[in-house]
Amino acid sequence: MSKIPDFSKEEIKVVNDTLQERYDGPVESHLVDVELRLNPDDSQVTECPAIYWEHGDCHFVLAKTGDSRFYSQFFYSNREQFGTGQQSYDDILDCLVTTLRVQADHELERNKVKELNS
């Protein structure tokens, strides 16, 4: 099996520029490697390059799963992990923006529940 290519300079720039716009300032991101099941029916994991960042108490991972293939998720803890409902994207900006929107919507709901329970 061939190695998944690293993020290009252009892909990294798209992520950093989008995060800066979303959060009104620079966001520290890190290039990391993650292990993912690329096929839900497969028991093996594949090492994939990824970009990791945090905002507040939320952690984000955007992984490259192949040539022009991307996957993302956000999480608060091991028990609170969320995706976008789509297994794979062929456009990094679409993957990133969808993740940020889903997380923002989730954050609103999470805060409503906290207020109701207070």
Biopython code that builds the backbone (N, CA, C, O; Angstrom):
import numpy as np
from Bio.PDB.StructureBuilder import StructureBuilder

atoms = [
    (1, "MET", "N", (0.850, -1.181, 0.000)),
    (1, "MET", "CA", (0.000, 0.000, 0.000)),
    (1, "MET", "C", (0.895, 1.244, 0.000)),
    (1, "MET", "O", (1.878, 1.310, 0.738)),
    (2, "SER", "N", (0.547, 2.217, -0.826)),
    (2, "SER", "CA", (1.386, 3.406, -0.937)),
    (2, "SER", "C", (1.150, 4.352, 0.235)),
    (2, "SER", "O", (0.069, 4.393, 0.823)),
    (3, "LYS", "N", (2.186, 5.103, 0.550)),
    (3, "LYS", "CA", (2.113, 6.080, 1.632)),
    (3, "LYS", "C", (1.227, 7.251, 1.202)),
    (3, "LYS", "O", (1.289, 7.693, 0.055)),
    (4, "ILE", "N", (0.424, 7.738, 2.103)),
    (4, "ILE", "CA", (-0.433, 8.894, 1.827)),
    (4, "ILE", "C", (0.452, 10.134, 1.789)),
    (4, "ILE", "O", (1.256, 10.341, 2.697)),
    (5, "PRO", "N", (0.320, 10.957, 0.758)),
    (5, "PRO", "CA", (1.190, 12.139, 0.655)),
    (5, "PRO", "C", (0.916, 13.139, 1.773)),
    (5, "PRO", "O", (-0.205, 13.258, 2.267)),
    (6, "ASP", "N", (1.966, 13.850, 2.157)),
    (6, "ASP", "CA", (1.830, 14.900, 3.161)),
    (6, "ASP", "C", (0.999, 16.048, 2.595)),
    (6, "ASP", "O", (0.763, 16.123, 1.389)),
    (7, "PHE", "N", (0.565, 16.933, 3.475)),
    (7, "PHE", "CA", (-0.151, 18.126, 3.048)),
    (7, "PHE", "C", (0.781, 18.998, 2.209)),
    (7, "PHE", "O", (1.964, 19.136, 2.518)),
    (8, "SER", "N", (0.244, 19.572, 1.164)),
    (8, "SER", "CA", (1.024, 20.511, 0.359)),
    (8, "SER", "C", (1.071, 21.860, 1.076)),
    (8, "SER", "O", (0.287, 22.112, 1.991)),
    (9, "LYS", "N", (1.980, 22.713, 0.660)),
    (9, "LYS", "CA", (2.049, 24.060, 1.226)),
    (9, "LYS", "C", (0.739, 24.803, 1.000)),
    (9, "LYS", "O", (0.295, 25.560, 1.863)),
    (10, "GLU", "N", (0.124, 24.590, -0.150)),
    (10, "GLU", "CA", (-1.147, 25.251, -0.461)),
    (10, "GLU", "C", (-2.267, 24.769, 0.463)),
    (10, "GLU", "O", (-3.081, 25.574, 0.916)),
    (11, "GLU", "N", (-2.315, 23.471, 0.744)),
    (11, "GLU", "CA", (-3.337, 22.937, 1.648)),
    (11, "GLU", "C", (-3.157, 23.479, 3.065)),
    (11, "GLU", "O", (-4.133, 23.829, 3.728)),
    (12, "ILE", "N", (-1.926, 23.549, 3.520)),
    (12, "ILE", "CA", (-1.652, 24.091, 4.854)),
    (12, "ILE", "C", (-2.058, 25.559, 4.915)),
    (12, "ILE", "O", (-2.617, 26.008, 5.915)),
    (13, "LYS", "N", (-1.783, 26.296, 3.865)),
    (13, "LYS", "CA", (-2.154, 27.710, 3.814)),
    (13, "LYS", "C", (-3.675, 27.873, 3.866)),
    (13, "LYS", "O", (-4.175, 28.757, 4.561)),
    (14, "VAL", "N", (-4.412, 27.034, 3.141)),
    (14, "VAL", "CA", (-5.879, 27.087, 3.174)),
    (14, "VAL", "C", (-6.375, 26.892, 4.600)),
    (14, "VAL", "O", (-7.247, 27.630, 5.061)),
    (15, "VAL", "N", (-5.827, 25.906, 5.300)),
    (15, "VAL", "CA", (-6.250, 25.628, 6.678)),
    (15, "VAL", "C", (-5.919, 26.817, 7.574)),
    (15, "VAL", "O", (-6.788, 27.307, 8.296)),
    (16, "ASN", "N", (-4.674, 27.284, 7.536)),
    (16, "ASN", "CA", (-4.266, 28.383, 8.422)),
    (16, "ASN", "C", (-5.036, 29.666, 8.129)),
    (16, "ASN", "O", (-5.444, 30.361, 9.060)),
    (17, "ASP", "N", (-5.242, 29.990, 6.862)),
    (17, "ASP", "CA", (-5.991, 31.198, 6.503)),
    (17, "ASP", "C", (-7.449, 31.098, 6.949)),
    (17, "ASP", "O", (-8.018, 32.072, 7.441)),
    (18, "THR", "N", (-8.047, 29.930, 6.779)),
    (18, "THR", "CA", (-9.446, 29.732, 7.167)),
    (18, "THR", "C", (-9.614, 29.814, 8.682)),
    (18, "THR", "O", (-10.564, 30.426, 9.170)),
    (19, "LEU", "N", (-8.698, 29.201, 9.423)),
    (19, "LEU", "CA", (-8.766, 29.267, 10.887)),
    (19, "LEU", "C", (-8.567, 30.691, 11.377)),
    (19, "LEU", "O", (-9.247, 31.129, 12.305)),
    (20, "GLN", "N", (-7.649, 31.412, 10.769)),
    (20, "GLN", "CA", (-7.420, 32.807, 11.167)),
    (20, "GLN", "C", (-8.674, 33.646, 10.921)),
    (20, "GLN", "O", (-9.040, 34.486, 11.743)),
    (21, "GLU", "N", (-9.323, 33.410, 9.791)),
    (21, "GLU", "CA", (-10.557, 34.145, 9.504)),
    (21, "GLU", "C", (-11.665, 33.756, 10.477)),
    (21, "GLU", "O", (-12.391, 34.625, 10.960)),
    (22, "ARG", "N", (-11.804, 32.479, 10.769)),
    (22, "ARG", "CA", (-12.871, 31.983, 11.648)),
    (22, "ARG", "C", (-12.728, 32.526, 13.073)),
    (22, "ARG", "O", (-13.715, 32.906, 13.703)),
    (23, "TYR", "N", (-11.489, 32.557, 13.571)),
    (23, "TYR", "CA", (-11.264, 32.923, 14.963)),
    (23, "TYR", "C", (-10.712, 34.338, 15.134)),
    (23, "TYR", "O", (-10.277, 34.699, 16.227)),
    (24, "ASP", "N", (-10.723, 35.132, 14.085)),
    (24, "ASP", "CA", (-10.260, 36.527, 14.122)),
    (24, "ASP", "C", (-8.838, 36.671, 14.654)),
    (24, "ASP", "O", (-8.549, 37.591, 15.419)),
    (25, "GLY", "N", (-7.965, 35.776, 14.257)),
    (25, "GLY", "CA", (-6.572, 35.853, 14.651)),
    (25, "GLY", "C", (-5.867, 34.546, 14.376)),
    (25, "GLY", "O", (-6.504, 33.545, 14.047)),
    (26, "PRO", "N", (-4.552, 34.549, 14.510)),
    (26, "PRO", "CA", (-3.801, 33.319, 14.227)),
    (26, "PRO", "C", (-4.145, 32.205, 15.212)),
    (26, "PRO", "O", (-4.385, 32.443, 16.396)),
    (27, "VAL", "N", (-4.160, 30.987, 14.686)),
    (27, "VAL", "CA", (-4.419, 29.795, 15.499)),
    (27, "VAL", "C", (-3.214, 28.876, 15.346)),
    (27, "VAL", "O", (-2.771, 28.597, 14.232)),
    (28, "GLU", "N", (-2.696, 28.417, 16.458)),
    (28, "GLU", "CA", (-1.562, 27.501, 16.407)),
    (28, "GLU", "C", (-2.051, 26.127, 15.967)),
    (28, "GLU", "O", (-2.902, 25.520, 16.618)),
    (29, "SER", "N", (-1.511, 25.651, 14.869)),
    (29, "SER", "CA", (-1.848, 24.313, 14.387)),
    (29, "SER", "C", (-0.562, 23.500, 14.299)),
    (29, "SER", "O", (0.537, 24.049, 14.219)),
    (30, "HIS", "N", (-0.723, 22.184, 14.314)),
    (30, "HIS", "CA", (0.425, 21.277, 14.322)),
    (30, "HIS", "C", (0.237, 20.201, 13.265)),
    (30, "HIS", "O", (-0.861, 19.671, 13.095)),
    (31, "LEU", "N", (1.303, 19.885, 12.563)),
    (31, "LEU", "CA", (1.291, 18.740, 11.660)),
    (31, "LEU", "C", (1.577, 17.502, 12.489)),
    (31, "LEU", "O", (2.589, 17.435, 13.186)),
    (32, "VAL", "N", (0.689, 16.524, 12.415)),
    (32, "VAL", "CA", (0.806, 15.302, 13.209)),
    (32, "VAL", "C", (0.481, 14.109, 12.316)),
    (32, "VAL", "O", (0.097, 14.282, 11.159)),
    (33, "ASP", "N", (0.630, 12.933, 12.836)),
    (33, "ASP", "CA", (0.190, 11.715, 12.175)),
    (33, "ASP", "C", (-0.880, 11.066, 13.038)),
    (33, "ASP", "O", (-0.771, 11.054, 14.264)),
    (34, "VAL", "N", (-1.907, 10.531, 12.405)),
    (34, "VAL", "CA", (-2.971, 9.824, 13.108)),
    (34, "VAL", "C", (-3.184, 8.471, 12.432)),
    (34, "VAL", "O", (-2.814, 8.277, 11.274)),
    (35, "GLU", "N", (-3.774, 7.555, 13.161)),
    (35, "GLU", "CA", (-4.118, 6.255, 12.598)),
    (35, "GLU", "C", (-5.623, 6.189, 12.432)),
    (35, "GLU", "O", (-6.374, 6.394, 13.386)),
    (36, "LEU", "N", (-6.060, 5.900, 11.206)),
    (36, "LEU", "CA", (-7.495, 5.843, 10.894)),
    (36, "LEU", "C", (-7.836, 4.563, 10.151)),
    (36, "LEU", "O", (-7.007, 3.998, 9.439)),
    (37, "ARG", "N", (-9.053, 4.127, 10.327)),
    (37, "ARG", "CA", (-9.594, 3.062, 9.485)),
    (37, "ARG", "C", (-10.160, 3.736, 8.243)),
    (37, "ARG", "O", (-11.177, 4.425, 8.312)),
    (38, "LEU", "N", (-9.506, 3.537, 7.120)),
    (38, "LEU", "CA", (-9.947, 4.186, 5.889)),
    (38, "LEU", "C", (-11.194, 3.532, 5.319)),
    (38, "LEU", "O", (-11.960, 4.163, 4.591)),
    (39, "ASN", "N", (-11.391, 2.273, 5.652)),
    (39, "ASN", "CA", (-12.581, 1.543, 5.240)),
    (39, "ASN", "C", (-13.264, 1.049, 6.509)),
    (39, "ASN", "O", (-12.644, 0.324, 7.288)),
    (40, "PRO", "N", (-14.529, 1.420, 6.742)),
    (40, "PRO", "CA", (-15.203, 1.018, 7.986)),
    (40, "PRO", "C", (-15.219, -0.491, 8.218)),
    (40, "PRO", "O", (-15.304, -0.935, 9.364)),
    (41, "ASP", "N", (-15.139, -1.288, 7.148)),
    (41, "ASP", "CA", (-15.163, -2.741, 7.274)),
    (41, "ASP", "C", (-13.777, -3.333, 7.523)),
    (41, "ASP", "O", (-13.649, -4.533, 7.764)),
    (42, "ASP", "N", (-12.753, -2.507, 7.466)),
    (42, "ASP", "CA", (-11.381, -2.966, 7.613)),
    (42, "ASP", "C", (-10.975, -2.920, 9.083)),
    (42, "ASP", "O", (-11.329, -1.982, 9.797)),
    (43, "SER", "N", (-10.245, -3.916, 9.529)),
    (43, "SER", "CA", (-9.784, -3.925, 10.916)),
    (43, "SER", "C", (-8.429, -3.238, 11.061)),
    (43, "SER", "O", (-8.005, -2.940, 12.177)),
    (44, "GLN", "N", (-7.753, -2.986, 9.956)),
    (44, "GLN", "CA", (-6.444, -2.355, 10.009)),
    (44, "GLN", "C", (-6.560, -0.839, 9.959)),
    (44, "GLN", "O", (-7.482, -0.283, 9.361)),
    (45, "VAL", "N", (-5.600, -0.192, 10.603)),
    (45, "VAL", "CA", (-5.537, 1.262, 10.563)),
    (45, "VAL", "C", (-4.403, 1.678, 9.638)),
    (45, "VAL", "O", (-3.445, 0.938, 9.416)),
    (46, "THR", "N", (-4.543, 2.884, 9.109)),
    (46, "THR", "CA", (-3.540, 3.441, 8.210)),
    (46, "THR", "C", (-3.026, 4.737, 8.817)),
    (46, "THR", "O", (-3.811, 5.549, 9.307)),
    (47, "GLU", "N", (-1.719, 4.934, 8.787)),
    (47, "GLU", "CA", (-1.147, 6.182, 9.277)),
    (47, "GLU", "C", (-1.398, 7.269, 8.235)),
    (47, "GLU", "O", (-1.095, 7.104, 7.053)),
    (48, "CYS", "N", (-1.962, 8.391, 8.709)),
    (48, "CYS", "CA", (-2.325, 9.500, 7.823)),
    (48, "CYS", "C", (-1.758, 10.804, 8.371)),
    (48, "CYS", "O", (-1.762, 11.021, 9.583)),
    (49, "PRO", "N", (-1.269, 11.676, 7.483)),
    (49, "PRO", "CA", (-0.865, 13.003, 7.947)),
    (49, "PRO", "C", (-2.109, 13.794, 8.353)),
    (49, "PRO", "O", (-3.177, 13.630, 7.763)),
    (50, "ALA", "N", (-1.962, 14.646, 9.359)),
    (50, "ALA", "CA", (-3.118, 15.404, 9.845)),
    (50, "ALA", "C", (-2.663, 16.767, 10.355)),
    (50, "ALA", "O", (-1.487, 16.987, 10.647)),
    (51, "ILE", "N", (-3.628, 17.666, 10.451)),
    (51, "ILE", "CA", (-3.418, 18.965, 11.069)),
    (51, "ILE", "C", (-4.294, 19.006, 12.313)),
    (51, "ILE", "O", (-5.491, 18.722, 12.258)),
    (52, "TYR", "N", (-3.682, 19.362, 13.432)),
    (52, "TYR", "CA", (-4.366, 19.396, 14.732)),
    (52, "TYR", "C", (-4.344, 20.823, 15.256)),
    (52, "TYR", "O", (-3.335, 21.520, 15.149)),
    (53, "TRP", "N", (-5.480, 21.256, 15.829)),
    (53, "TRP", "CA", (-5.528, 22.544, 16.522)),
    (53, "TRP", "C", (-6.582, 22.467, 17.615)),
    (53, "TRP", "O", (-7.417, 21.564, 17.645)),
    (54, "GLU", "N", (-6.516, 23.440, 18.508)),
    (54, "GLU", "CA", (-7.475, 23.543, 19.606)),
    (54, "GLU", "C", (-8.105, 24.923, 19.588)),
    (54, "GLU", "O", (-7.493, 25.905, 19.168)),
    (55, "HIS", "N", (-9.339, 24.971, 20.052)),
    (55, "HIS", "CA", (-9.984, 26.256, 20.298)),
    (55, "HIS", "C", (-10.883, 26.077, 21.511)),
    (55, "HIS", "O", (-11.808, 25.264, 21.496)),
    (56, "GLY", "N", (-10.606, 26.837, 22.556)),
    (56, "GLY", "CA", (-11.332, 26.636, 23.811)),
    (56, "GLY", "C", (-11.035, 25.242, 24.327)),
    (56, "GLY", "O", (-9.877, 24.827, 24.380)),
    (57, "ASP", "N", (-12.084, 24.515, 24.709)),
    (57, "ASP", "CA", (-11.880, 23.149, 25.199)),
    (57, "ASP", "C", (-12.122, 22.105, 24.116)),
    (57, "ASP", "O", (-12.274, 20.920, 24.412)),
    (58, "CYS", "N", (-12.159, 22.550, 22.857)),
    (58, "CYS", "CA", (-12.402, 21.644, 21.743)),
    (58, "CYS", "C", (-11.105, 21.398, 20.970)),
    (58, "CYS", "O", (-10.301, 22.308, 20.771)),
    (59, "HIS", "N", (-10.924, 20.161, 20.545)),
    (59, "HIS", "CA", (-9.755, 19.736, 19.781)),
    (59, "HIS", "C", (-10.237, 19.323, 18.390)),
    (59, "HIS", "O", (-11.318, 18.752, 18.248)),
    (60, "PHE", "N", (-9.439, 19.612, 17.375)),
    (60, "PHE", "CA", (-9.807, 19.330, 15.993)),
    (60, "PHE", "C", (-8.694, 18.550, 15.304)),
    (60, "PHE", "O", (-7.513, 18.756, 15.583)),
    (61, "VAL", "N", (-9.083, 17.651, 14.399)),
    (61, "VAL", "CA", (-8.139, 16.927, 13.561)),
    (61, "VAL", "C", (-8.697, 16.922, 12.150)),
    (61, "VAL", "O", (-9.850, 16.553, 11.923)),
    (62, "LEU", "N", (-7.860, 17.339, 11.199)),
    (62, "LEU", "CA", (-8.194, 17.246, 9.786)),
    (62, "LEU", "C", (-7.113, 16.377, 9.154)),
    (62, "LEU", "O", (-5.949, 16.774, 9.099)),
    (63, "ALA", "N", (-7.492, 15.197, 8.680)),
    (63, "ALA", "CA", (-6.531, 14.220, 8.166)),
    (63, "ALA", "C", (-6.613, 14.127, 6.647)),
    (63, "ALA", "O", (-7.673, 14.294, 6.043)),
    (64, "LYS", "N", (-5.478, 13.860, 6.069)),
    (64, "LYS", "CA", (-5.411, 13.590, 4.630)),
    (64, "LYS", "C", (-5.418, 12.073, 4.475)),
    (64, "LYS", "O", (-4.541, 11.389, 5.003)),
    (65, "THR", "N", (-6.398, 11.551, 3.758)),
    (65, "THR", "CA", (-6.562, 10.100, 3.648)),
    (65, "THR", "C", (-6.201, 9.564, 2.273)),
    (65, "THR", "O", (-6.330, 8.367, 2.015)),
    (66, "GLY", "N", (-5.750, 10.445, 1.392)),
    (66, "GLY", "CA", (-5.334, 10.061, 0.047)),
    (66, "GLY", "C", (-5.127, 11.310, -0.779)),
    (66, "GLY", "O", (-5.237, 12.423, -0.266)),
    (67, "ASP", "N", (-4.827, 11.136, -2.057)),
    (67, "ASP", "CA", (-4.703, 12.288, -2.939)),
    (67, "ASP", "C", (-6.042, 13.004, -2.999)),
    (67, "ASP", "O", (-7.035, 12.435, -3.454)),
    (68, "SER", "N", (-6.072, 14.232, -2.547)),
    (68, "SER", "CA", (-7.305, 15.037, -2.529)),
    (68, "SER", "C", (-8.449, 14.336, -1.802)),
    (68, "SER", "O", (-9.596, 14.411, -2.242)),
    (69, "ARG", "N", (-8.152, 13.660, -0.701)),
    (69, "ARG", "CA", (-9.160, 13.016, 0.144)),
    (69, "ARG", "C", (-8.892, 13.442, 1.583)),
    (69, "ARG", "O", (-7.758, 13.394, 2.058)),
    (70, "PHE", "N", (-9.970, 13.866, 2.277)),
    (70, "PHE", "CA", (-9.814, 14.429, 3.618)),
    (70, "PHE", "C", (-10.914, 13.924, 4.548)),
    (70, "PHE", "O", (-12.017, 13.593, 4.113)),
    (71, "TYR", "N", (-10.589, 13.872, 5.830)),
    (71, "TYR", "CA", (-11.510, 13.446, 6.880)),
    (71, "TYR", "C", (-11.262, 14.359, 8.083)),
    (71, "TYR", "O", (-10.125, 14.755, 8.341)),
    (72, "SER", "N", (-12.311, 14.686, 8.804)),
    (72, "SER", "CA", (-12.117, 15.531, 9.985)),
    (72, "SER", "C", (-13.040, 15.119, 11.115)),
    (72, "SER", "O", (-14.058, 14.456, 10.914)),
    (73, "GLN", "N", (-12.648, 15.536, 12.314)),
    (73, "GLN", "CA", (-13.483, 15.340, 13.495)),
    (73, "GLN", "C", (-13.079, 16.360, 14.544)),
    (73, "GLN", "O", (-12.011, 16.967, 14.469)),
    (74, "PHE", "N", (-13.952, 16.534, 15.517)),
    (74, "PHE", "CA", (-13.626, 17.374, 16.674)),
    (74, "PHE", "C", (-14.036, 16.618, 17.909)),
    (74, "PHE", "O", (-14.914, 15.756, 17.869)),
    (75, "PHE", "N", (-13.384, 16.952, 19.021)),
    (75, "PHE", "CA", (-13.682, 16.220, 20.247)),
    (75, "PHE", "C", (-13.365, 17.077, 21.463)),
    (75, "PHE", "O", (-12.553, 18.000, 21.417)),
    (76, "TYR", "N", (-14.042, 16.731, 22.552)),
    (76, "TYR", "CA", (-13.835, 17.383, 23.839)),
    (76, "TYR", "C", (-13.143, 16.434, 24.808)),
    (76, "TYR", "O", (-12.396, 16.869, 25.683)),
    (77, "SER", "N", (-13.390, 15.152, 24.652)),
    (77, "SER", "CA", (-12.790, 14.107, 25.480)),
    (77, "SER", "C", (-12.892, 12.798, 24.696)),
    (77, "SER", "O", (-13.414, 12.774, 23.582)),
    (78, "ASN", "N", (-12.394, 11.721, 25.281)),
    (78, "ASN", "CA", (-12.503, 10.412, 24.623)),
    (78, "ASN", "C", (-13.956, 10.005, 24.398)),
    (78, "ASN", "O", (-14.264, 9.293, 23.442)),
    (79, "ARG", "N", (-14.840, 10.453, 25.270)),
    (79, "ARG", "CA", (-16.258, 10.084, 25.164)),
    (79, "ARG", "C", (-17.069, 11.041, 24.312)),
    (79, "ARG", "O", (-18.175, 10.708, 23.887)),
    (80, "GLU", "N", (-16.538, 12.213, 24.060)),
    (80, "GLU", "CA", (-17.248, 13.218, 23.263)),
    (80, "GLU", "C", (-16.476, 13.495, 21.980)),
    (80, "GLU", "O", (-15.719, 14.463, 21.894)),
    (81, "GLN", "N", (-16.677, 12.629, 20.977)),
    (81, "GLN", "CA", (-16.036, 12.762, 19.679)),
    (81, "GLN", "C", (-17.112, 12.878, 18.616)),
    (81, "GLN", "O", (-18.113, 12.163, 18.639)),
    (82, "PHE", "N", (-16.885, 13.797, 17.678)),
    (82, "PHE", "CA", (-17.907, 14.083, 16.674)),
    (82, "PHE", "C", (-17.291, 14.247, 15.296)),
    (82, "PHE", "O", (-16.156, 14.701, 15.155)),
    (83, "GLY", "N", (-18.047, 13.875, 14.297)),
    (83, "GLY", "CA", (-17.663, 14.092, 12.912)),
    (83, "GLY", "C", (-18.715, 14.940, 12.232)),
    (83, "GLY", "O", (-19.603, 15.498, 12.876)),
    (84, "THR", "N", (-18.600, 15.026, 10.927)),
    (84, "THR", "CA", (-19.537, 15.851, 10.162)),
    (84, "THR", "C", (-20.682, 15.029, 9.584)),
    (84, "THR", "O", (-21.623, 15.589, 9.021)),
    (85, "GLY", "N", (-20.611, 13.714, 9.716)),
    (85, "GLY", "CA", (-21.614, 12.855, 9.104)),
    (85, "GLY", "C", (-21.211, 12.397, 7.713)),
    (85, "GLY", "O", (-21.917, 11.613, 7.079)),
    (86, "GLN", "N", (-20.081, 12.887, 7.245)),
    (86, "GLN", "CA", (-19.572, 12.490, 5.931)),
    (86, "GLN", "C", (-18.202, 11.865, 6.134)),
    (86, "GLN", "O", (-17.344, 12.452, 6.793)),
    (87, "GLN", "N", (-17.992, 10.690, 5.579)),
    (87, "GLN", "CA", (-16.750, 9.938, 5.802)),
    (87, "GLN", "C", (-15.548, 10.566, 5.124)),
    (87, "GLN", "O", (-14.435, 10.483, 5.645)),
    (88, "SER", "N", (-15.749, 11.197, 3.963)),
    (88, "SER", "CA", (-14.609, 11.684, 3.205)),
    (88, "SER", "C", (-15.011, 12.879, 2.348)),
    (88, "SER", "O", (-16.153, 12.977, 1.900)),
    (89, "TYR", "N", (-14.072, 13.778, 2.126)),
    (89, "TYR", "CA", (-14.260, 14.957, 1.282)),
    (89, "TYR", "C", (-13.171, 14.973, 0.223)),
    (89, "TYR", "O", (-12.063, 14.488, 0.456)),
    (90, "ASP", "N", (-13.483, 15.528, -0.933)),
    (90, "ASP", "CA", (-12.462, 15.663, -1.969)),
    (90, "ASP", "C", (-11.938, 17.090, -2.082)),
    (90, "ASP", "O", (-11.144, 17.397, -2.972)),
    (91, "ASP", "N", (-12.383, 17.965, -1.176)),
    (91, "ASP", "CA", (-11.943, 19.350, -1.158)),
    (91, "ASP", "C", (-11.619, 19.731, 0.284)),
    (91, "ASP", "O", (-12.473, 19.628, 1.164)),
    (92, "ILE", "N", (-10.398, 20.166, 0.522)),
    (92, "ILE", "CA", (-9.965, 20.462, 1.895)),
    (92, "ILE", "C", (-10.770, 21.605, 2.501)),
    (92, "ILE", "O", (-11.110, 21.557, 3.683)),
    (93, "LEU", "N", (-11.082, 22.635, 1.710)),
    (93, "LEU", "CA", (-11.838, 23.768, 2.245)),
    (93, "LEU", "C", (-13.251, 23.338, 2.631)),
    (93, "LEU", "O", (-13.753, 23.752, 3.676)),
    (94, "ASP", "N", (-13.887, 22.529, 1.823)),
    (94, "ASP", "CA", (-15.231, 22.025, 2.136)),
    (94, "ASP", "C", (-15.202, 21.203, 3.423)),
    (94, "ASP", "O", (-16.087, 21.334, 4.268)),
    (95, "CYS", "N", (-14.189, 20.362, 3.568)),
    (95, "CYS", "CA", (-14.052, 19.546, 4.778)),
    (95, "CYS", "C", (-13.880, 20.433, 6.005)),
    (95, "CYS", "O", (-14.533, 20.221, 7.027)),
    (96, "LEU", "N", (-13.010, 21.415, 5.903)),
    (96, "LEU", "CA", (-12.714, 22.295, 7.033)),
    (96, "LEU", "C", (-13.906, 23.161, 7.414)),
    (96, "LEU", "O", (-14.264, 23.240, 8.590)),
    (97, "VAL", "N", (-14.520, 23.806, 6.438)),
    (97, "VAL", "CA", (-15.648, 24.698, 6.727)),
    (97, "VAL", "C", (-16.828, 23.912, 7.288)),
    (97, "VAL", "O", (-17.495, 24.378, 8.211)),
    (98, "THR", "N", (-17.090, 22.734, 6.746)),
    (98, "THR", "CA", (-18.179, 21.903, 7.270)),
    (98, "THR", "C", (-17.905, 21.515, 8.719)),
    (98, "THR", "O", (-18.813, 21.548, 9.550)),
    (99, "THR", "N", (-16.679, 21.153, 9.026)),
    (99, "THR", "CA", (-16.308, 20.793, 10.401)),
    (99, "THR", "C", (-16.507, 21.970, 11.346)),
    (99, "THR", "O", (-17.062, 21.810, 12.433)),
    (100, "LEU", "N", (-16.060, 23.146, 10.936)),
    (100, "LEU", "CA", (-16.210, 24.331, 11.780)),
    (100, "LEU", "C", (-17.679, 24.679, 11.999)),
    (100, "LEU", "O", (-18.056, 25.096, 13.094)),
    (101, "ARG", "N", (-18.510, 24.515, 10.977)),
    (101, "ARG", "CA", (-19.953, 24.793, 11.117)),
    (101, "ARG", "C", (-20.627, 23.783, 12.038)),
    (101, "ARG", "O", (-21.415, 24.159, 12.906)),
    (102, "VAL", "N", (-20.321, 22.511, 11.851)),
    (102, "VAL", "CA", (-20.922, 21.474, 12.698)),
    (102, "VAL", "C", (-20.507, 21.685, 14.151)),
    (102, "VAL", "O", (-21.328, 21.547, 15.058)),
    (103, "GLN", "N", (-19.239, 22.017, 14.375)),
    (103, "GLN", "CA", (-18.766, 22.240, 15.744)),
    (103, "GLN", "C", (-19.436, 23.471, 16.356)),
    (103, "GLN", "O", (-19.810, 23.448, 17.529)),
    (104, "ALA", "N", (-19.590, 24.532, 15.585)),
    (104, "ALA", "CA", (-20.239, 25.745, 16.107)),
    (104, "ALA", "C", (-21.688, 25.444, 16.481)),
    (104, "ALA", "O", (-22.163, 25.891, 17.525)),
    (105, "ASP", "N", (-22.392, 24.694, 15.642)),
    (105, "ASP", "CA", (-23.768, 24.304, 15.951)),
    (105, "ASP", "C", (-23.810, 23.426, 17.201)),
    (105, "ASP", "O", (-24.678, 23.590, 18.057)),
    (106, "HIS", "N", (-22.858, 22.491, 17.294)),
    (106, "HIS", "CA", (-22.799, 21.614, 18.458)),
    (106, "HIS", "C", (-22.532, 22.432, 19.729)),
    (106, "HIS", "O", (-23.130, 22.175, 20.774)),
    (107, "GLU", "N", (-21.655, 23.393, 19.633)),
    (107, "GLU", "CA", (-21.311, 24.234, 20.782)),
    (107, "GLU", "C", (-22.532, 25.007, 21.276)),
    (107, "GLU", "O", (-22.741, 25.138, 22.482)),
    (108, "LEU", "N", (-23.342, 25.519, 20.342)),
    (108, "LEU", "CA", (-24.577, 26.218, 20.730)),
    (108, "LEU", "C", (-25.513, 25.292, 21.495)),
    (108, "LEU", "O", (-26.048, 25.670, 22.537)),
    (109, "GLU", "N", (-25.714, 24.083, 20.985)),
    (109, "GLU", "CA", (-26.585, 23.107, 21.655)),
    (109, "GLU", "C", (-26.009, 22.709, 23.019)),
    (109, "GLU", "O", (-26.741, 22.579, 24.001)),
    (110, "ARG", "N", (-24.716, 22.524, 23.059)),
    (110, "ARG", "CA", (-24.047, 22.140, 24.307)),
    (110, "ARG", "C", (-24.243, 23.217, 25.369)),
    (110, "ARG", "O", (-24.490, 22.901, 26.533)),
    (111, "ASN", "N", (-24.135, 24.475, 24.984)),
    (111, "ASN", "CA", (-24.320, 25.578, 25.919)),
    (111, "ASN", "C", (-25.777, 25.703, 26.375)),
    (111, "ASN", "O", (-26.035, 26.050, 27.528)),
    (112, "LYS", "N", (-26.727, 25.424, 25.483)),
    (112, "LYS", "CA", (-28.144, 25.443, 25.865)),
    (112, "LYS", "C", (-28.436, 24.391, 26.926)),
    (112, "LYS", "O", (-29.153, 24.653, 27.891)),
    (113, "VAL", "N", (-27.881, 23.212, 26.742)),
    (113, "VAL", "CA", (-28.084, 22.131, 27.710)),
    (113, "VAL", "C", (-27.474, 22.514, 29.062)),
    (113, "VAL", "O", (-28.073, 22.260, 30.108)),
    (114, "LYS", "N", (-26.287, 23.123, 29.042)),
    (114, "LYS", "CA", (-25.657, 23.560, 30.294)),
    (114, "LYS", "C", (-26.527, 24.588, 31.005)),
    (114, "LYS", "O", (-26.680, 24.541, 32.226)),
    (115, "GLU", "N", (-27.100, 25.523, 30.235)),
    (115, "GLU", "CA", (-27.963, 26.548, 30.832)),
    (115, "GLU", "C", (-29.231, 25.950, 31.432)),
    (115, "GLU", "O", (-29.670, 26.367, 32.504)),
    (116, "LEU", "N", (-29.816, 24.981, 30.749)),
    (116, "LEU", "CA", (-31.032, 24.331, 31.255)),
    (116, "LEU", "C", (-30.755, 23.541, 32.529)),
    (116, "LEU", "O", (-31.612, 23.435, 33.406)),
    (117, "ASN", "N", (-29.544, 22.987, 32.618)),
    (117, "ASN", "CA", (-29.189, 22.172, 33.782)),
    (117, "ASN", "C", (-28.652, 23.010, 34.945)),
    (117, "ASN", "O", (-28.353, 22.471, 36.010)),
    (118, "SER", "N", (-28.529, 24.320, 34.746)),
    (118, "SER", "CA", (-28.004, 25.182, 35.815)),
    (118, "SER", "C", (-29.081, 25.613, 36.771)),
    (118, "SER", "O", (-28.805, 26.340, 37.725)),
]
sb = StructureBuilder()
sb.init_structure("model")
sb.init_model(0)
sb.init_chain("A")
sb.init_seg("    ")
for serial, (resi, resn, name, xyz) in enumerate(atoms, 1):
    if name == "N":
        sb.init_residue(resn, " ", resi, " ")
    sb.init_atom(name, np.array(xyz, "f"), 0.0, 1.0, " ", f" {name:<3s}", serial, name[0])
structure = sb.get_structure()
